[in-house]
Amino acid sequence: MTTQLSVKRLTHSDLTLFKSYFYDQKASGHSESKQKGINLNADVFIGEHYPQLAAIAALTEHRVPLDTYFQGPGIQPILNLQRKALKPKGAKNWRLNGELVEDNDNPDRFRPLSPGDLALFEFNGQPAPTNLRLFLFSRNVVEDASAHGVLDVWLGDRKMAAIKGRELEQLLSSVV
């Protein structure tokens, strides 16, 4: 199976996919985002990983189902949910979208996430993705601090970037 890797710096609107963040922001009176999904920057998601996806997805109204496995932040059991990659009409970017994400066994699981935290996407499948492992790294979680720091430096001022498996292994090999 073909694997495509990328790292993304999460924004306020990306974090609205997580139920705890969505409702915490709403309750605190912060600006509401109508979005409930993580942007998948087109230059990386389509340009580097899935150049044929636009044509393929036209047959499914630009919706691609994804068997999605959430890992993290910190040491958490894997959470498997069905989500989709979709391209809203008129939008430049695709989104990881679906219902708000909540871990019913641990409702506070995603609460440590904040803008500037990182997500590592591991898409599998060609010519379109069929599943996704999404690793979440919060600088507010002790177990994530080292990996977050290394990936943050690597990403620099980019919002999202593709990374090769070997390069990722080398970066994370320094993390204890």
Secondary structure, 3 states (H helix, E strand, C coil): CCEEEEEEECCHHHHCCEHHHHHHHHHCCCCCCCCCEEEECHHHHHHHHCCCHHHHHHHHCCEEEEEEEEECCCCCCCEEEEEEEECCCCCCCEEEECCCECCCCCCCCCCCCCCCCEEEEEEECCCCCCEEEEEEECCCCHHHHHHHHHHHHHHCCCCEEECCHHHHHHHHHCCC
